[in-house]
Amino acid sequence: MKITVIGAGLAGLTAAHRLQQAGFSVNVFEREQTPGGRMAEAHDKGLNYLTGARLIYSFSKSVMGLIRELDLTDQLCHGLAIPVSTCSLAGEHSVQISPGPQLLLNSPLSYNQRLRLLRLGVGVTGRRFSTNPDRLLDWQHSDKGTLYEFLKQRSLDQASQIYIEPIFRGARGWRMTDVSPSFFLSTTANMYGSHAYTFTDGIGLLTEQLAQNLDVTYCADVKKVSRAASGGSELSYESKGLMHSTHTDLVICAVPGSLPLSIVSQPTPEESQFFRRVKYSSGHIVHFGIDSLVEPSVRFFSRDVNPSIAAVEIVDQSNIPSSYLSRLSVYLSPEAVRERKSQQVVDRELPAIWNDLPDDAARHLDLGYEHVVQQKIKNMLPVFYPGYLKDLSRFVSYQTSGKKLIYYAGDYLSHALLGGACRSGEDVAQAIILDWTD
């Protein structure tokens, strides 16, 4: 049996890896020149930056298991060894990726806020033993109302303003009025005592290693997938300006959840209903190459402080192959990204961000920068809005209810962290093994 995976991101590569282990013949089509999707690094005229994900969390069972299996544990290193802070009307305050007692003992929060936050943390941490950190569906009971409403009802406005809102805007491109509490609660339950990693050779090492052991066709942009009347599926794809077609027995569509309806011909009613409801946040990041050493840091901004900029990051590039000693990256806010979507974009024109830059960042750029990259991420992260998990539960039941010709994998089916993408790939591989192994 021949299985074709569309997309060489973490979800697609994990599915292909597990199926190949089970004895299936698997090939992968990837429209880019390299693997990884949103788990990779990009290079533009000597300027290096991430395509999406930056951190691997130690609580992720799927990713950490895969890392151990591929013998990559010794390549792990701390993912954020630089100062991280949030800026709100209450001032600038340092934050820890793995929250602990210091958040309660040494923070600007009032005594009542600390006590309420402690109660919430203790309550959700107890669920870490009965839930899978890579499976958001385990938190379906929290899929009601928005995160903003959830925190307000518990009088956690100060904690929300100082810590939660700036990080959600800058790191995820989400507004708290758009998402349910499920993601916040599921990650909070597992963050305490965890570690955030990357690889010494870059975040893309895992997907690169997976791809090396698989049959991957690059620069193959799949345009259409259709179920064949005689069985199996037909794929049409573009490569080097030419159109090609091929037949395969099964297809795994491991692309962002906003894309299947544009490439799958005559989707089933279940597919049509679900994929019309999948939503993604978008990102717009402006990277500047600086030919001087600048102290690394990451700062997240609340909307009240900076409505157009969500984060500013400075990265030391002196220890990696790069033409620049430092990279300064400006993350536009969700509001600014939405506004720019409705405006006509002039090629090479930079967003109007200069007046909103922090003073020190503006000074660094005023001294001169060598190269600029505008990174636009159309499908940045799935938006788990109130009610989404109910739709997701129905679709997961459909996908695992017997033999299919087309299966789906991606973080939107599990969790908006790398662990979710990896778990989704494992889940779809297991479904195929159960359905199609005699």
Buried (B, 14 or more C-beta within 10 A) or exposed (E): BEBBBBBBBBBBBBBBBBBBEBEBEBBBBBBBEBBBBBBBBBEBEEBBBBBBBBBBBBBBBBBBBBBEEBEBEEBBEEBBEBEBBBBBEBEBBEBEBBBEEEBBEEBBBEEEBBEBBEEBBEEBBEBBEEBBBBBBBBBBEBBBBBBBBBBBEBEBEBBBBBBBBBBBBBBBBBBBEBBBBBBBBBBBBBBBEBBBBBBEEBBBBBBBBBBEEBEBBBBBBBBBBBBEEEEBBBBBBBBEEEEBEBEBBBBBBBBBBBBBBEBBEEBBEBBEBBBEBBBBBBBBBBBBBBEEEBEBBBBBBBBEBBBBBBBBBBBBBEEEEBBBBBBBBBBBBBBBBBBBEEEEEEEEEEBEBEEBBBEEBBEBBEEEBEBBBBBBBEBBBBBBBBEBBEBBEEBBEBBBEEEBBBBBBBBBBBBBBBBBBBBBBBBBBBBBBEBBEE
